[in-house]
Structures are given as structure tokens and as C-alpha cells.
Amino acid sequence: MSDKSEIIGLLQQAYNHELEVVTNFIANSTNLDGIRAEEIKKALAADVAEELAHAQQLANRIKQIGGLVPGSAALSFGSLPQPPEDTCDVVGVIKGVIDTELAACKLYNMIIRATDGIDYVTQDLCITLLADEEEHLVLFQGYLKEYERDS
């Protein structure tokens, strides 16, 4: 059984994760170079708005259940794959996105389990967010297959 403070803590982790993703996706969608990078840059740029919306939804839910949305001093970035130094490393970016999406799916599954039978609204939100992350994951796994095939 989870209590409200545990659920708030997990939601704050997810909020932190989404904001770190936004930061890294902005960097990757800006920094990548080369003709082959264009489709990936466009996909990442489009994902920025969706990931930011996830953070806003999480923030609203944190507040609704009695928690506080963390400010920048309480956030911790650097645990997710970082944009590569080589601006032509498209495969590295794709693999980083896949790892990031896998981490998000794991976190949302953890929240879904923690809220089961306790907080159906938070559970429903996280099921929706999980579906979005799984969609991104499949998209980037497809990109990776294409890039590995062309290598």
C-alpha cells in the first residue's frame, strides 16, 4: 500500500524526468547536424511540446493531491542520456531517446502500481502518459532499425 507522500514523491520524480527530457530534446533537436538528422530533429522538436505538457499535467496532479511542485533548486538533472558531443551522432541520439523513453515507461509503471486501489485519478493520468511514452519509444525504435539497416 502506498501513502499520499509516496505518490507525491513519485509524481515529483516523473515531473523532474519530463523537464530533463524537454531540456535534452531541445538540445538534440537544435544541435544535430547533417541531412540524415533532419527527420530526427523534427520528431524531437515535436516531442518537446508533448513532454512539456506531461510535466504540466504532473504538476497539476501534484498540487491537486496536496503536494508542492518543485522549483529548479529541487530538481536534479543529469541522470538521463546526455546530448552527444558529436553533432552528427544521430544513432547516439536515437539510442539516448530510446533509453529515456524506457526509463519513463518504467517510472510510469511504478506509479500505476503504487496508485492501484488508492488513487485512480493519478493512475489514469499515468496510464495515459505511459501510452504516450510507449508511442515515442516505438517510433524511435523504428528509426534505430532503419539506421542500423543502412549501416
Backbone torsions as a table, in degrees:
resi	resn	phi	psi	omega
1	MET	NA	133.9	178.4
2	SER	-99.6	149.5	173.3
3	ASP	-106.1	171.5	-175.2
4	LYS	-58.7	-40.0	-178.4
5	SER	-65.9	-35.0	177.1
6	GLU	-67.2	-42.8	179.1
7	ILE	-63.2	-44.2	177.8
8	ILE	-60.2	-43.3	178.9
9	GLY	-60.9	-41.8	177.7
10	LEU	-66.1	-40.5	177.6
11	LEU	-64.8	-37.4	176.6
12	GLN	-65.2	-37.0	174.9
13	GLN	-62.0	-44.7	-179.7
14	ALA	-65.2	-39.5	176.5
15	TYR	-60.0	-47.6	177.5
16	ASN	-58.4	-45.6	-179.7
17	HIS	-58.3	-49.1	-177.5
18	GLU	-61.7	-40.3	179.5
19	LEU	-68.7	-36.0	175.5
20	GLU	-65.8	-39.1	177.1
21	VAL	-60.9	-45.3	178.6
22	VAL	-56.2	-47.1	-179.5
23	THR	-60.3	-47.2	-178.1
24	ASN	-71.2	-36.4	178.7
25	PHE	-68.8	-36.9	174.5
26	ILE	-61.2	-46.4	-179.9
27	ALA	-61.3	-48.6	-178.6
28	ASN	-65.5	-39.4	-178.6
29	SER	-71.9	-16.3	178.0
30	THR	-97.6	-41.0	-171.4
31	ASN	-80.2	-28.0	-175.6
32	LEU	-60.6	140.4	178.9
33	ASP	-121.7	154.9	172.4
34	GLY	108.0	156.3	-178.7
35	ILE	-61.9	-42.8	-178.2
36	ARG	-68.0	-15.4	-177.5
37	ALA	-83.7	-17.0	-171.0
38	GLU	-58.3	-45.7	-178.7
39	GLU	-64.4	-39.6	179.2
40	ILE	-66.9	-43.1	178.3
41	LYS	-59.0	-43.7	179.8
42	LYS	-64.5	-43.3	-179.6
43	ALA	-64.0	-42.1	179.8
44	LEU	-67.3	-41.9	179.3
45	ALA	-61.2	-40.0	178.0
46	ALA	-67.5	-36.0	-179.4
47	ASP	-69.2	-24.2	-179.1
48	VAL	-56.7	-47.9	-178.6
49	ALA	-63.0	-39.4	-179.7
50	GLU	-68.2	-42.4	179.8
51	GLU	-67.2	-36.2	176.8
52	LEU	-66.0	-39.4	176.1
53	ALA	-62.4	-37.8	175.9
54	HIS	-59.7	-46.0	-179.7
55	ALA	-60.5	-41.1	179.7
56	GLN	-66.0	-40.0	177.9
57	GLN	-64.5	-42.4	178.1
58	LEU	-63.9	-42.6	179.0
59	ALA	-59.6	-45.3	179.1
60	ASN	-61.3	-40.9	-179.1
61	ARG	-69.0	-39.6	176.7
62	ILE	-55.9	-47.5	-179.2
63	LYS	-65.9	-41.7	-178.0
64	GLN	-61.1	-32.0	-177.6
65	ILE	-99.3	14.1	170.7
66	GLY	99.3	8.5	178.7
67	GLY	-97.1	177.7	175.6
68	LEU	-113.6	138.4	176.9
69	VAL	-77.5	126.1	-177.1
70	PRO	-68.0	142.4	171.2
71	GLY	-86.1	179.9	-173.6
72	SER	-60.2	-33.5	-178.8
73	ALA	-67.2	-24.7	-179.1
74	ALA	-92.4	-5.6	-179.1
75	LEU	-87.9	153.7	-178.5
76	SER	-132.7	109.7	179.7
77	PHE	-104.4	159.5	175.1
78	GLY	115.7	-3.5	-179.2
79	SER	-85.2	-17.0	-179.3
80	LEU	-94.1	159.8	178.0
81	PRO	-54.7	132.3	-176.6
82	GLN	-91.3	154.7	175.7
83	PRO	-57.2	137.0	-177.6
84	PRO	-71.8	154.3	175.4
85	GLU	-67.4	-35.7	179.3
86	ASP	-79.0	109.7	-175.3
87	THR	-72.2	-5.5	175.6
88	CYS	-103.6	5.7	-178.6
89	ASP	-82.2	71.2	-178.4
90	VAL	-64.4	-42.2	180.0
91	VAL	-62.8	-39.4	177.0
92	GLY	-61.4	-40.1	177.6
93	VAL	-65.3	-45.9	-179.6
94	ILE	-59.8	-46.0	178.7
95	LYS	-63.4	-37.4	176.7
96	GLY	-63.6	-40.8	177.9
97	VAL	-64.9	-42.6	178.3
98	ILE	-59.6	-46.6	178.6
99	ASP	-61.7	-39.4	179.2
100	THR	-64.5	-43.6	179.9
101	GLU	-68.7	-37.7	175.4
102	LEU	-61.3	-41.7	178.3
103	ALA	-63.8	-40.3	178.3
104	ALA	-64.4	-43.7	179.0
105	CYS	-60.6	-42.5	179.0
106	LYS	-61.9	-44.0	-179.5
107	LEU	-66.0	-44.3	179.2
108	TYR	-66.1	-37.1	175.3
109	ASN	-62.5	-38.1	178.2
110	MET	-63.4	-43.2	179.8
111	ILE	-67.0	-40.3	178.8
112	ILE	-59.1	-44.1	178.1
113	ARG	-66.1	-42.1	-177.2
114	ALA	-66.4	-27.8	-177.3
115	THR	-95.6	-5.1	-176.0
116	ASP	-59.4	123.7	179.8
117	GLY	77.1	0.7	-174.7
118	ILE	-120.1	-49.0	-173.1
119	ASP	-141.7	86.9	-175.2
120	TYR	-70.3	-27.5	178.9
121	VAL	-68.0	-47.2	176.9
122	THR	-63.8	-40.2	178.9
123	GLN	-60.9	-45.2	179.5
124	ASP	-62.0	-43.4	177.6
125	LEU	-58.5	-46.7	-176.2
126	CYS	-71.0	-28.9	173.7
127	ILE	-65.3	-42.5	177.5
128	THR	-63.2	-45.2	179.9
129	LEU	-65.4	-38.4	176.8
130	LEU	-59.6	-43.1	179.0
131	ALA	-60.5	-41.0	177.4
132	ASP	-62.5	-45.1	-178.3
133	GLU	-65.9	-38.9	178.0
134	GLU	-64.6	-35.5	177.1
135	GLU	-64.0	-44.7	177.1
136	HIS	-61.9	-42.5	-179.1
137	LEU	-58.6	-48.8	-179.1
138	VAL	-63.0	-40.9	178.6
139	LEU	-58.9	-48.5	-176.8
140	PHE	-75.3	-28.1	172.3
141	GLN	-64.4	-36.2	175.4
142	GLY	-65.5	-41.9	176.4
143	TYR	-60.0	-42.7	-178.8
144	LEU	-63.1	-43.0	177.3
145	LYS	-56.9	-43.4	-179.6
146	GLU	-64.9	-45.0	-179.2
147	TYR	-66.5	-38.7	179.3
148	GLU	-69.6	-33.1	177.5
149	ARG	-65.9	-37.3	-178.2
150	ASP	-79.7	-9.6	-177.5
151	SER	-77.9	NA	NA
